[in-house]
C-alpha cells in the first residue's frame, strides 16, 4: 500500500464533491439502487474515490440485491480497515480505506462462498479503473 494520505477537512472539502464528502468523510450513505456501480459488470479494479488506493477487483463483485455494489473480498486486505460500528442502534463493521481513512461502507457475513462475506460499498466511494484489467 502507498503512503498514508493526511489532509485537513478543508482540503478534503476542496477535493471531493459535496456528496462524496458526506459519504467518505462524514460516514454517510447513498440511497439504495442510486449509485453508478450498482449494476456495473465492467472489468477492472475499484479504487478509493478519495485517494486512489486499490480496494476491490471486479471479479469479486456480485449482485446482492441490496442496492449497493457488493464484493466478496478486498483486492488487498491491507488496503481496507475494519472498524466496529455501533451507530444507529446497530452492531456492524464499518469498512474504511486504510490509506486515507475514508468511509466506504460496511461488511456482513451473509455473502456467497467461498468467503461468505458481503462488502457492501457506496458507489460514490469508488472509482472503477477499467484499464487495470487489460494490463496483463
Backbone torsions as a table, in degrees:
resi	resn	phi	psi	omega
1	UNK	NA	145.0	179.5
2	UNK	-77.4	176.7	-176.4
3	UNK	-55.9	145.3	179.0
4	UNK	-62.8	143.0	180.0
5	UNK	-100.3	120.4	176.9
6	UNK	-120.3	115.8	177.8
7	UNK	-131.6	155.4	173.1
8	UNK	-74.9	162.2	178.0
9	UNK	-62.7	-32.6	176.9
10	UNK	-64.4	-40.9	177.7
11	UNK	-65.1	-39.6	176.9
12	UNK	-63.2	-42.5	-179.8
13	UNK	-61.2	-35.0	179.6
14	UNK	-74.1	-30.8	-174.2
15	UNK	-95.0	-13.1	-178.5
16	UNK	-117.0	153.8	172.6
17	UNK	-69.9	161.7	178.1
18	UNK	-55.9	-40.1	178.5
19	UNK	-67.3	-42.1	176.8
20	UNK	-62.1	-42.6	-179.9
21	UNK	-61.1	-44.0	-179.7
22	UNK	-59.5	-41.8	-178.3
23	UNK	-81.5	-53.1	-173.6
24	UNK	-69.7	-39.5	-173.8
25	UNK	-104.2	-26.3	-178.7
26	UNK	-107.9	8.4	176.3
27	UNK	62.2	37.8	176.6
28	UNK	-81.0	-173.1	175.4
29	UNK	-144.8	152.7	175.0
30	UNK	-90.4	156.0	179.2
31	UNK	-64.5	144.5	179.5
32	UNK	-59.8	145.9	176.8
33	UNK	66.3	16.5	179.5
34	UNK	-110.7	-14.3	-176.0
35	UNK	-75.3	151.5	-175.2
36	UNK	-69.8	-17.6	-178.1
37	UNK	-106.6	6.5	-178.4
38	UNK	-55.7	-47.6	-175.9
39	UNK	-106.2	7.1	-178.2
40	UNK	-68.4	133.9	177.6
41	UNK	-120.5	12.1	-178.8
42	UNK	-66.8	147.4	176.8
43	UNK	-77.6	150.6	175.9
44	UNK	148.6	-164.1	-179.9
45	UNK	-122.3	133.3	177.6
46	UNK	-88.6	125.6	-177.7
47	UNK	-109.5	158.9	173.9
48	UNK	-66.0	126.8	-179.6
49	UNK	-67.4	-19.8	-179.0
50	UNK	-87.1	-38.5	-173.1
51	UNK	-131.7	-7.4	177.2
52	UNK	85.9	6.9	178.4
53	UNK	-65.2	141.8	178.0
54	UNK	-71.4	123.3	-175.3
55	UNK	-114.2	-54.5	-173.9
56	UNK	-138.7	143.0	174.9
57	UNK	-89.7	143.1	179.6
58	UNK	-61.8	-24.5	179.8
59	UNK	-68.3	-15.2	178.7
60	UNK	-102.0	3.6	-179.7
61	UNK	-81.3	140.6	177.4
62	UNK	-145.1	162.2	179.2
63	UNK	-88.8	105.6	-178.8
64	UNK	-87.5	-12.4	-177.9
65	UNK	76.6	7.1	-176.6
66	UNK	-89.0	-18.4	-179.0
67	UNK	100.4	3.0	176.1
68	UNK	-129.4	150.7	174.3
69	UNK	-57.3	134.7	-178.4
70	UNK	-127.3	142.8	-176.9
71	UNK	-133.4	150.5	-179.6
72	UNK	-83.4	-22.5	-179.5
73	UNK	-167.6	157.5	175.7
74	UNK	-70.7	156.4	174.8
75	UNK	-65.8	-35.6	177.5
76	UNK	-144.5	112.6	-175.7
77	UNK	-58.4	-25.5	179.5
78	UNK	-69.7	-16.6	-177.1
79	UNK	-89.4	-6.5	175.8
80	UNK	-124.4	149.2	176.4
81	UNK	-121.3	138.2	179.0
82	UNK	-104.5	129.4	-173.4
83	UNK	-128.9	129.7	175.3
84	UNK	-58.1	137.3	-178.0
85	UNK	-129.8	115.1	-179.5
86	UNK	-110.9	17.8	-179.3
87	UNK	-73.4	161.9	176.4
88	UNK	56.1	31.8	177.3
89	UNK	59.9	29.7	179.1
90	UNK	-125.3	159.8	173.7
91	UNK	-113.0	106.1	-177.2
92	UNK	-133.8	176.8	175.0
93	UNK	-122.4	116.6	-180.0
94	UNK	-79.3	144.1	174.3
95	UNK	-106.5	124.5	-176.3
96	UNK	-126.2	143.3	173.3
97	UNK	-66.8	123.7	-178.3
98	UNK	-69.4	-23.7	-177.1
99	UNK	-79.1	-41.7	-174.6
100	UNK	-121.9	-5.4	177.9
101	UNK	79.4	10.4	-178.5
102	UNK	-75.0	143.3	176.3
103	UNK	-71.4	130.9	179.0
104	UNK	-110.1	-40.8	-177.3
105	UNK	166.1	-142.9	-179.7
106	UNK	-139.2	159.4	176.9
107	UNK	-119.0	141.2	-178.7
108	UNK	-131.1	158.1	-177.5
109	UNK	-98.9	36.3	179.9
110	UNK	-119.4	26.9	-179.3
111	UNK	-88.9	178.0	-179.7
112	UNK	-76.1	162.6	173.9
113	UNK	-71.6	153.7	18.4
114	UNK	-89.0	-12.7	-175.1
115	UNK	-92.2	-28.4	-175.8
116	UNK	73.6	8.2	-176.8
117	UNK	-105.4	150.9	174.9
118	UNK	-130.0	102.4	174.3
119	UNK	-83.6	104.3	-175.8
120	UNK	-95.5	106.4	-166.4
121	UNK	-120.2	137.3	175.8
122	UNK	-67.2	130.4	176.9
123	UNK	-55.3	-39.3	-176.1
124	UNK	-65.8	-16.1	177.5
125	UNK	-84.4	-6.2	-171.8
126	UNK	-120.4	154.9	167.3
127	UNK	-132.9	128.7	179.6
128	UNK	-87.0	121.6	174.6
129	UNK	-97.5	92.0	-177.3
130	UNK	-69.4	-26.4	-178.7
131	UNK	-68.8	-24.9	-174.8
132	UNK	-63.5	-27.0	-178.7
133	UNK	-80.1	-13.6	-177.0
134	UNK	-96.6	1.9	-174.4
135	UNK	-92.2	22.6	-177.4
136	UNK	-84.8	NA	NA
